[in-house]
Amino acid sequence: MRVIITLQDKKNRDNKVDAAAFFVEQDFSLSTFKDSVQKYCPDIEKLIKDKRFTGKKNSVFVTPVQGANFGYIIFLGLGKKDKNNVINFENYRRALGKLVRTTPCFSIKSVNLELPQETVFGVSGDYLVKNTAITTVMAGYHFDTFLTEGDEEDKTDLAINILVDAQQESKFKSGLDTGLIVGDAVNDARSWVDLPSNKMTPADLAAHAKEIANDYNLKCQIFSEDEVNKMGMGGLSAVASGSEKDCKFVILEYHTNEKNAPTIGFVGKGITFDSGGLSIKPAVHMETMKEDMSGAAAVIASMKALGQLKPKVNIIAIAPITENMPSGTSVKPGDIVTFYNGKTAEIKNTDAEGRLVLADALSYITKHYKLDALIDLATLTGACAYALGPFFSGLFSEHDDFTKRVTDAAGTSGDYVWRLPLTDDYKPAVKCEVADLCNIGKKQYQAGATTAACFLQYFVADVPWVHLDIAGTAFNVPDVNYYQPYSATGVGVRLLVDLAMNWKV
């Protein structure tokens, strides 16, 4: 379903649409809607009572009406205010998801949407409109590329008219435009991840990066596998060695016109399929491993958005992209590789491949660019997914100032993070007797997500750095109805865009 969103003057709400939608707090009073609802549905109070609709979060009430310019009234529950007398904004996002998911059930193709007051959430009107656009565009996403049969209702456009006062229309236009750009970029990342690995190869993802660079005037370099080998990127070369498909090392650059602007580095893991290599995964754990490129997808898609939004910072984005496959030429447990920065590592488990390709990418970006901050995103460890589940990405850093920037961006964007420990106590876990490092942590240290972060830390020099482990949040997140089950989430795109757009020196 494609969602088409426009701003409309409240005075012109008499346009004919299929439904009118309203957001309500828990235990709301119908008197608020006397003119807009009760005159078209005199029995609505009884209907609401019969359906036991109170406005709880994630709840919806739909009823047909007569004599109005719309056929249905939709109430969407926001839940209760918290101890700070505001409603959690995530409740609103999920109410929007509920709206988009509900409309096909009633063949609703157009909606007049009454925005709640921004004071209910403690946000600005521009933020409210922007996130309305982002979330509804995300909620309309459905990966149906290979379905030859299906319900045509799911493929019908949904038109949403956001009703605002006339004097606010031009004011909120910027928020709407930004939201549409960000939502579209999130859905691009999701569609790339959802494509099976026979349709999304390293070359295919690199081609998308090149297209984005051409469309939005970004600088782009794509190194081939031969070039990667010659540059001494031993980690990426090793992981790529078992695949018949050449790896790619993609660099996208956005440069602002602002003088003395800071430069931020984005790095994303891009394993287009992860079999585990010779340390092969069990079949059930391999079924969704097309998602192991989610970090690279987020980084590349965020550059599409930022190329249009033009932040006042420079952005360098790097994606090492390959498959991890078993074959007669695959890297073997016990092999030792040399990374781009000269450090060596023994590979004891070929399924701990993400940190190997990231090591070269982090080494490269810190050597060739003067960075003020560096963030990487990777579906890196099952340990992080088990620790935090599907709703928070793991954040690792020893740089508190940059961590605060990232956590602030996470909170405002909706790509939530939770900080996990990264201290000297864990660092001996990745030391090795026969090389500088080992690509898996010693068992007695446990904490697999932290020890993986310790490994990466050896490749970021002295740049302020944050590592995000998105293993739990990148795919098949339950109960968030602006996502889809068994599908990619595009996690990280909203966060990266928010980080760049709101960076203050």
Helices and strands as residue ranges (DSSP letters): E 3-9, G 10-12, E 19-24, G 30-33, I 34-38, H 44-50, E 60-64, E 72-77, H 89-102, G 103-106, E 110-114, G 118-120, H 125-139, G 152-155, E 158-164, H 166-194, H 202-216, E 219-223, H 225-230, H 234-240, E 248-254, E 263-268, E 270-274, H 283-286, G 289-293, H 294-309, E 314-324, E 335-338, E 344-347, H 354-368, E 373-378, H 382-388, E 393-396, H 400-413, E 417-419, G 424-430, E 437-438, G 443-445, H 448-457, E 465-469, H 493-501
